[in-house]
Amino acid sequence: LGYVSPGDFISLAEYLGLINPIGTHVLREACKRCKYWNDMGQPNFSVNVNLSVVQLLQSDIVEVIAEVIKETSIIPEHLHLEVTEGLAINDMERMKQILADIKKLGVKVALDDFGTGYSSLNHIREMPIDVIKIDKCFVDNLSEDEFAGAFVKMVSELAKTIGVAVCVEGVEQRKQLEVLNNMNVDMIQGYYYGKPMPVKEFEKIYL
């Protein structure tokens, strides 16, 4: 089928009950590869892995993550787990506890797709997270959309206040990058720097 977007298959995997085994497999393989990179001359490389809400609701999710860390010998700080903003809607207290338990393993936690869900800004300062990732929809027309620019600036200022880093997703054009250079963000992610690629191709370019 060629390239299939996660937006096309993740919801189906969740519906079919396949997301947990798929998610655990991806987590294990990502950690193994990161450990390999660390051992092969890139000691500061880290890897980001998305967790679906379904995975987070597993009663043993913290144990699963701990077992993968032990099995692969990855340095915990080199594993960054991304959770979607939508997870906060139904049971904030439970989610805060799960994320806190995950962070106790030494893992970093990022709040993905920020700005697309319904979680209160007040909850952000209570959540045990390390990074806020601003969704691509605020970047698409960043140079023309005053609201988008104001939103990115506001989130960056709030993040600095609570000691959280900010990553802007979906940067594809030079003009978007130029606007962001004046907005005090910590990290920028997007096709401007590179598109999804096989691991061997990534290693040829970056290792």
Backbone as CSV, one residue per row, in Angstrom:
resi,resn,N_x,N_y,N_z,CA_x,CA_y,CA_z,C_x,C_y,C_z
1,LEU,0.806,-1.214,0.000,0.000,0.000,0.000,0.841,1.266,0.000
2,GLY,2.155,1.104,0.062,3.002,2.294,0.112,2.955,2.939,1.491
3,TYR,3.202,4.243,1.543,3.193,4.956,2.823,1.758,5.093,3.331
4,VAL,1.532,4.615,4.554,0.220,4.726,5.190,0.379,5.563,6.453
5,SER,-0.377,6.644,6.532,-0.273,7.544,7.675,-0.767,6.871,8.953
6,PRO,-0.104,7.148,10.085,-0.606,6.636,11.368,-2.053,7.043,11.621
7,GLY,-2.426,8.211,11.105,-3.812,8.652,11.264,-4.802,7.704,10.622
8,ASP,-4.318,6.906,9.660,-5.187,5.965,8.962,-5.287,4.606,9.655
9,PHE,-4.219,4.196,10.348,-4.255,2.837,10.894,-4.293,2.737,12.418
10,ILE,-3.929,3.800,13.133,-3.910,3.713,14.594,-5.310,3.489,15.162
11,SER,-6.277,4.265,14.690,-7.650,4.109,15.205,-8.203,2.724,14.888
12,LEU,-7.853,2.184,13.727,-8.302,0.832,13.370,-7.653,-0.210,14.271
13,ALA,-6.367,-0.031,14.551,-5.666,-0.960,15.449,-6.270,-0.909,16.850
14,GLU,-6.652,0.284,17.284,-7.296,0.405,18.600,-8.648,-0.305,18.596
15,TYR,-9.414,-0.088,17.537,-10.753,-0.695,17.423,-10.671,-2.223,17.409
16,LEU,-9.659,-2.765,16.747,-9.519,-4.215,16.611,-8.812,-4.857,17.805
17,GLY,-8.371,-4.039,18.751,-7.688,-4.589,19.917,-6.246,-4.982,19.652
18,LEU,-5.653,-4.432,18.605,-4.291,-4.793,18.229,-3.248,-3.774,18.676
19,ILE,-3.702,-2.644,19.196,-2.764,-1.562,19.480,-1.795,-1.910,20.608
20,ASN,-2.208,-2.715,21.577,-1.305,-3.050,22.676,-0.120,-3.902,22.221
21,PRO,-0.336,-5.018,21.500,0.835,-5.767,21.021,1.673,-4.985,20.017
22,ILE,1.022,-4.199,19.144,1.776,-3.376,18.199,2.603,-2.346,18.964
23,GLY,1.968,-1.678,19.932,2.658,-0.643,20.696,3.845,-1.178,21.476
24,THR,3.684,-2.345,22.081,4.786,-2.944,22.843,5.934,-3.330,21.919
25,HIS,5.599,-3.861,20.748,6.633,-4.226,19.769,7.409,-2.989,19.319
26,VAL,6.692,-1.906,18.995,7.341,-0.675,18.551,8.227,-0.106,19.661
27,LEU,7.725,-0.115,20.876,8.501,0.387,22.013,9.793,-0.401,22.180
28,ARG,9.695,-1.716,22.120,10.875,-2.566,22.300,11.896,-2.333,21.177
29,GLU,11.431,-2.307,19.944,12.346,-2.131,18.809,13.001,-0.751,18.823
30,ALA,12.242,0.269,19.195,12.801,1.625,19.266,13.883,1.711,20.339
31,CYS,13.632,1.099,21.477,14.614,1.116,22.569,15.872,0.339,22.189
32,LYS,15.700,-0.802,21.545,16.853,-1.602,21.094,17.708,-0.801,20.124
33,ARG,17.057,-0.097,19.193,17.801,0.656,18.192,18.504,1.854,18.817
34,CYS,17.838,2.523,19.750,18.467,3.661,20.416,19.696,3.213,21.209
35,LYS,19.584,2.098,21.901,20.731,1.566,22.656,21.883,1.239,21.706
36,TYR,21.563,0.694,20.555,22.587,0.391,19.544,23.282,1.673,19.093
37,TRP,22.486,2.722,18.816,23.072,3.997,18.408,23.967,4.569,19.511
38,ASN,23.499,4.490,20.742,24.295,4.988,21.871,25.634,4.266,21.955
39,ASP,25.606,2.958,21.743,26.823,2.149,21.838,27.742,2.323,20.626
40,MET,27.182,2.827,19.523,27.949,2.956,18.284,28.428,4.385,18.035
41,GLY,28.604,5.139,19.102,29.232,6.442,18.959,28.308,7.637,19.050
42,GLN,27.023,7.405,19.376,26.078,8.518,19.549,25.450,8.432,20.945
43,PRO,26.239,8.707,21.984,25.772,8.508,23.359,24.626,9.422,23.778
44,ASN,24.380,10.499,23.023,23.322,11.437,23.398,22.032,11.245,22.616
45,PHE,22.011,10.288,21.685,20.787,10.034,20.931,19.680,9.566,21.868
46,SER,18.474,10.067,21.656,17.297,9.580,22.371,16.238,9.230,21.340
47,VAL,15.181,8.567,21.783,14.132,8.143,20.863,12.772,8.482,21.456
48,ASN,11.877,8.980,20.601,10.510,9.291,21.017,9.563,8.212,20.521
49,VAL,8.694,7.746,21.404,7.726,6.707,21.057,6.337,7.159,21.495
50,ASN,5.381,7.107,20.574,4.003,7.480,20.910,3.292,6.347,21.645
51,LEU,2.536,6.702,22.675,1.661,5.757,23.361,0.218,6.178,23.117
52,SER,-0.620,5.234,22.722,-2.032,5.559,22.532,-2.733,5.576,23.887
53,VAL,-3.907,6.177,23.917,-4.696,6.211,25.151,-5.018,4.790,25.604
54,VAL,-5.291,3.914,24.652,-5.604,2.518,24.981,-4.437,1.865,25.713
55,GLN,-3.225,2.110,25.250,-2.053,1.560,25.928,-1.928,2.098,27.346
56,LEU,-2.132,3.398,27.488,-1.987,4.023,28.808,-2.999,3.486,29.811
57,LEU,-4.124,3.026,29.315,-5.171,2.509,30.199,-4.951,1.052,30.587
58,GLN,-3.912,0.418,30.041,-3.583,-0.938,30.491,-3.199,-0.884,31.974
59,SER,-3.659,-1.836,32.722,-3.351,-1.846,34.155,-1.864,-2.075,34.416
60,ASP,-1.154,-2.683,33.449,0.256,-2.999,33.668,1.194,-2.183,32.785
61,ILE,0.736,-1.020,32.289,1.548,-0.256,31.344,2.892,0.154,31.938
62,VAL,2.931,0.525,33.216,4.199,0.931,33.829,5.154,-0.254,33.893
63,GLU,4.612,-1.433,34.222,5.433,-2.641,34.271,5.955,-3.011,32.895
64,VAL,5.123,-2.842,31.875,5.544,-3.143,30.498,6.726,-2.253,30.106
65,ILE,6.620,-0.954,30.379,7.695,-0.022,30.047,8.966,-0.362,30.826
66,ALA,8.808,-0.665,32.116,9.962,-1.011,32.950,10.658,-2.262,32.431
67,GLU,9.884,-3.244,31.991,10.450,-4.494,31.478,11.222,-4.253,30.188
68,VAL,10.685,-3.399,29.308,11.375,-3.088,28.052,12.691,-2.363,28.334
69,ILE,12.676,-1.442,29.286,13.902,-0.728,29.657,14.959,-1.715,30.158
70,LYS,14.524,-2.634,30.996,15.453,-3.626,31.547,15.971,-4.557,30.458
71,GLU,15.064,-5.006,29.598,15.406,-5.964,28.543,16.387,-5.377,27.528
72,THR,16.201,-4.101,27.172,17.027,-3.486,26.136,18.244,-2.751,26.690
73,SER,18.270,-2.518,27.997,19.365,-1.807,28.673,19.499,-0.353,28.226
74,ILE,18.430,0.223,27.672,18.467,1.629,27.295,18.562,2.503,28.541
75,ILE,19.297,3.603,28.449,19.306,4.578,29.537,17.912,5.193,29.596
76,PRO,17.209,5.120,30.721,15.816,5.581,30.777,15.605,6.998,30.260
77,GLU,16.567,7.893,30.545,16.432,9.282,30.112,16.464,9.426,28.591
78,HIS,16.901,8.394,27.897,16.946,8.434,26.436,15.632,7.974,25.799
79,LEU,14.680,7.583,26.622,13.358,7.201,26.129,12.368,8.310,26.444
80,HIS,11.766,8.877,25.398,10.758,9.926,25.550,9.423,9.370,25.055
81,LEU,8.448,9.327,25.930,7.139,8.795,25.573,6.180,9.947,25.307
82,GLU,5.505,9.889,24.168,4.575,10.946,23.774,3.141,10.481,23.989
83,VAL,2.374,11.303,24.700,0.965,10.987,24.963,0.117,12.128,24.420
84,THR,-1.025,11.814,23.868,-1.849,12.829,23.230,-2.633,13.641,24.248
85,GLU,-2.885,14.891,23.899,-3.624,15.773,24.797,-5.004,15.216,25.110
86,GLY,-5.575,14.479,24.183,-6.917,13.938,24.375,-7.045,12.986,25.541
87,LEU,-5.915,12.439,26.017,-5.980,11.486,27.125,-6.513,12.131,28.394
88,ALA,-6.428,13.466,28.480,-6.744,14.149,29.738,-8.235,14.362,29.951
89,ILE,-9.029,14.066,28.942,-10.431,14.457,29.006,-11.213,13.720,30.088
90,ASN,-11.089,12.403,30.137,-12.003,11.606,30.953,-11.622,11.462,32.423
91,ASP,-10.371,11.162,32.694,-9.980,10.884,34.073,-8.604,11.486,34.347
92,MET,-8.584,12.788,34.587,-7.329,13.498,34.759,-6.503,12.957,35.917
93,GLU,-7.149,12.672,37.041,-6.413,12.215,38.221,-5.709,10.889,37.955
94,ARG,-6.420,9.994,37.279,-5.806,8.696,36.963,-4.624,8.866,36.021
95,MET,-4.800,9.724,35.013,-3.730,9.936,34.047,-2.511,10.576,34.680
96,LYS,-2.737,11.526,35.583,-1.604,12.163,36.257,-0.812,11.137,37.060
97,GLN,-1.522,10.194,37.696,-0.841,9.168,38.478,-0.047,8.216,37.578
98,ILE,-0.651,7.823,36.442,0.037,6.927,35.513,1.303,7.588,34.973
99,LEU,1.183,8.845,34.558,2.338,9.552,34.019,3.413,9.758,35.082
100,ALA,2.987,10.022,36.314,3.951,10.184,37.414,4.711,8.882,37.652
101,ASP,4.004,7.752,37.600,4.645,6.449,37.795,5.624,6.140,36.660
102,ILE,5.250,6.541,35.439,6.145,6.344,34.297,7.407,7.190,34.470
103,LYS,7.237,8.436,34.899,8.389,9.321,35.074,9.327,8.828,36.175
104,LYS,8.796,8.088,37.142,9.641,7.539,38.200,10.657,6.531,37.651
105,LEU,10.367,6.002,36.461,11.304,5.077,35.819,12.507,5.817,35.228
106,GLY,12.418,7.156,35.183,13.483,7.959,34.597,13.196,8.377,33.179
107,VAL,12.028,7.993,32.682,11.619,8.289,31.309,11.104,9.728,31.203
108,LYS,11.296,10.354,30.042,10.741,11.676,29.777,9.337,11.525,29.176
109,VAL,8.456,12.484,29.463,7.084,12.435,28.952,6.780,13.725,28.196
110,ALA,6.237,13.576,26.980,5.849,14.723,26.165,4.352,14.697,25.916
111,LEU,3.731,15.865,25.980,2.305,15.997,25.679,2.172,16.370,24.208
112,ASP,1.681,15.438,23.404,1.656,15.584,21.952,0.375,16.265,21.481
113,ASP,0.428,16.835,20.275,-0.752,17.427,19.621,-1.408,18.526,20.445
114,PHE,-0.622,19.255,21.227,-1.219,20.243,22.124,-1.943,21.329,21.329
115,GLY,-3.136,21.662,21.812,-3.941,22.693,21.167,-5.107,22.137,20.384
116,THR,-5.156,20.800,20.244,-6.237,20.190,19.456,-7.301,19.539,20.330
117,GLY,-7.019,19.368,21.627,-7.968,18.696,22.517,-8.726,19.685,23.372
118,TYR,-9.208,19.176,24.515,-10.074,19.997,25.351,-9.539,20.157,26.776
119,SER,-8.314,19.753,27.021,-7.808,19.830,28.388,-7.581,21.282,28.792
120,SER,-7.853,21.572,30.030,-7.722,22.927,30.543,-6.255,23.311,30.670
121,LEU,-5.950,24.570,30.376,-4.588,25.047,30.567,-4.158,24.907,32.021
122,ASN,-5.116,24.968,32.909,-4.811,24.836,34.331,-4.242,23.457,34.650
123,HIS,-4.667,22.436,33.881,-4.175,21.078,34.123,-2.717,20.906,33.704
124,ILE,-2.263,21.745,32.780,-0.918,21.579,32.247,0.131,21.688,33.352
125,ARG,-0.073,22.647,34.255,0.923,22.813,35.311,0.870,21.686,36.340
126,GLU,-0.223,20.894,36.330,-0.350,19.792,37.273,0.148,18.472,36.697
127,MET,0.244,18.404,35.373,0.629,17.144,34.744,2.140,16.928,34.799
128,PRO,2.587,15.731,35.112,4.025,15.438,35.193,4.615,15.220,33.803
129,ILE,4.858,16.314,33.087,5.379,16.232,31.727,6.669,17.040,31.610
130,ASP,7.444,16.725,30.581,8.709,17.409,30.343,8.661,18.313,29.124
131,VAL,7.782,17.968,28.157,7.720,18.701,26.895,6.263,18.885,26.471
132,ILE,5.949,20.068,25.965,4.667,20.318,25.304,4.942,20.419,23.810
133,LYS,4.238,19.601,23.021,4.422,19.618,21.572,3.210,20.292,20.922
134,ILE,3.439,21.464,20.342,2.354,22.238,19.731,2.003,21.636,18.374
135,ASP,0.717,21.393,18.167,0.261,20.677,16.989,0.546,21.423,15.684
136,LYS,0.699,20.648,14.629,1.003,21.152,13.289,-0.018,22.176,12.778
137,CYS,-1.270,22.067,13.206,-2.305,22.959,12.677,-2.012,24.422,12.979
138,PHE,-1.194,24.691,14.003,-0.852,26.075,14.337,0.351,26.577,13.540
139,VAL,0.956,25.681,12.777,2.162,26.033,12.022,1.864,26.225,10.533
140,ASP,0.825,25.573,10.042,0.541,25.552,8.605,0.506,26.949,7.994
141,ASN,-0.147,27.898,8.680,-0.246,29.268,8.154,0.342,30.278,9.140
142,LEU,1.441,29.864,9.731,2.012,30.647,10.826,2.374,32.074,10.406
143,SER,2.887,32.241,9.212,3.326,33.572,8.790,2.166,34.520,8.494
144,GLU,0.957,33.955,8.234,-0.206,34.802,7.938,-1.243,34.831,9.059
145,ASP,-1.253,33.815,9.907,-2.298,33.657,10.917,-1.847,34.271,12.252
146,GLU,-2.408,35.401,12.619,-2.008,36.073,13.854,-2.366,35.248,15.085
147,PHE,-3.522,34.556,15.040,-3.923,33.736,16.184,-2.912,32.625,16.423
148,ALA,-2.488,31.953,15.341,-1.528,30.858,15.476,-0.238,31.349,16.100
149,GLY,0.237,32.490,15.631,1.456,33.041,16.192,1.308,33.403,17.654
150,ALA,0.175,33.994,18.012,-0.076,34.364,19.404,-0.172,33.119,20.284
151,PHE,-0.760,32.053,19.749,-0.901,30.806,20.511,0.466,30.209,20.818
152,VAL,1.327,30.148,19.806,2.665,29.593,20.009,3.437,30.407,21.044
153,LYS,3.366,31.723,20.953,4.050,32.586,21.927,3.513,32.367,23.334
154,MET,2.182,32.289,23.454,1.565,32.112,24.770,1.995,30.794,25.411
155,VAL,1.931,29.708,24.636,2.307,28.405,25.177,3.781,28.384,25.567
156,SER,4.622,29.017,24.761,6.053,29.078,25.078,6.301,29.798,26.394
157,GLU,5.594,30.897,26.611,5.759,31.650,27.849,5.240,30.865,29.054
158,LEU,4.082,30.208,28.884,3.544,29.393,29.972,4.485,28.241,30.306
159,ALA,5.035,27.624,29.260,5.937,26.488,29.465,7.174,26.903,30.253
160,LYS,7.724,28.053,29.900,8.908,28.534,30.625,8.574,28.760,32.093
161,THR,7.372,29.248,32.349,6.961,29.534,33.722,6.894,28.275,34.572
162,ILE,6.445,27.170,33.983,6.295,25.930,34.752,7.467,24.971,34.539
163,GLY,8.500,25.416,33.830,9.700,24.607,33.666,9.567,23.457,32.690
164,VAL,8.788,23.660,31.631,8.567,22.624,30.614,9.092,23.120,29.273
165,ALA,9.691,22.231,28.494,10.201,22.597,27.175,9.059,22.602,26.155
166,VAL,9.268,23.319,25.044,8.269,23.402,23.983,8.871,22.920,22.666
167,CYS,8.115,22.051,21.998,8.489,21.590,20.663,7.353,21.943,19.706
168,VAL,7.680,22.532,18.567,6.673,22.863,17.555,6.746,21.812,16.451
169,GLU,5.614,21.190,16.162,5.556,20.121,15.164,5.137,20.654,13.789
170,GLY,5.458,19.885,12.770,4.908,20.137,11.439,5.557,21.238,10.640
171,VAL,6.797,21.582,10.944,7.472,22.635,10.188,7.969,22.066,8.860
172,GLU,7.512,22.650,7.766,7.848,22.143,6.441,8.501,23.184,5.542
173,GLN,8.423,24.453,5.934,8.916,25.514,5.062,9.872,26.448,5.803
174,ARG,10.769,27.030,5.030,11.759,27.940,5.598,11.090,29.144,6.266
175,LYS,10.014,29.660,5.669,9.367,30.848,6.237,8.739,30.546,7.597
176,GLN,8.276,29.307,7.791,7.749,28.920,9.107,8.869,28.923,10.130
177,LEU,10.015,28.393,9.738,11.172,28.348,10.629,11.618,29.746,11.018
178,GLU,11.611,30.657,10.069,12.039,32.028,10.339,11.120,32.713,11.342
179,VAL,9.808,32.466,11.249,8.871,33.047,12.213,9.115,32.468,13.607
180,LEU,9.345,31.166,13.667,9.533,30.493,14.959,10.837,30.896,15.647
181,ASN,11.802,31.326,14.888,13.091,31.716,15.477,12.950,32.861,16.474
182,ASN,11.859,33.607,16.375,11.634,34.738,17.289,10.616,34.423,18.379
183,MET,10.290,33.144,18.549,9.216,32.788,19.479,9.678,31.993,20.700
184,ASN,10.976,31.884,20.905,11.479,31.302,22.143,11.062,29.845,22.340
185,VAL,11.007,29.075,21.241,10.706,27.646,21.367,12.013,26.869,21.504
186,ASP,11.929,25.691,22.117,13.135,24.907,22.399,13.498,23.938,21.276
187,MET,12.473,23.362,20.646,12.705,22.354,19.609,11.732,22.539,18.460
188,ILE,12.175,22.180,17.274,11.345,22.264,16.081,11.417,20.933,15.341
189,GLN,10.272,20.449,14.925,10.178,19.128,14.290,9.363,19.243,13.005
190,GLY,9.732,18.494,11.988,8.918,18.513,10.779,9.664,18.075,9.536
191,TYR,8.954,18.001,8.428,9.511,17.542,7.160,10.601,18.467,6.635
192,TYR,10.684,19.695,7.147,11.752,20.599,6.735,13.113,19.958,7.018
193,TYR,13.177,19.183,8.092,14.426,18.533,8.485,14.533,17.106,7.962
194,GLY,13.415,16.439,7.794,13.469,15.068,7.312,12.116,14.391,7.397
195,LYS,11.858,13.491,6.446,10.608,12.744,6.423,10.838,11.349,7.003
196,PRO,9.760,10.619,7.331,9.920,9.241,7.809,10.746,8.432,6.815
197,MET,11.631,7.598,7.334,12.508,6.808,6.468,12.874,5.494,7.156
198,PRO,13.293,4.496,6.386,13.754,3.230,6.975,14.965,3.471,7.862
199,VAL,15.130,2.632,8.861,16.198,2.835,9.840,17.578,2.815,9.189
200,LYS,17.777,1.973,8.181,19.089,1.889,7.526,19.426,3.205,6.821
201,GLU,18.425,3.809,6.227,18.639,5.096,5.562,18.962,6.174,6.583
202,PHE,18.263,6.151,7.717,18.531,7.112,8.791,19.970,6.970,9.284
203,GLU,20.408,5.732,9.483,21.767,5.498,9.983,22.814,5.958,8.988
204,LYS,22.529,5.780,7.697,23.483,6.210,6.671,23.670,7.725,6.698
205,ILE,22.585,8.459,7.001,22.650,9.919,6.996,23.181,10.483,8.313
206,TYR,22.713,9.915,9.437,22.945,10.558,10.732,23.931,9.844,11.655
207,LEU,24.238,8.592,11.397,25.081,7.869,12.345,26.575,8.059,12.020
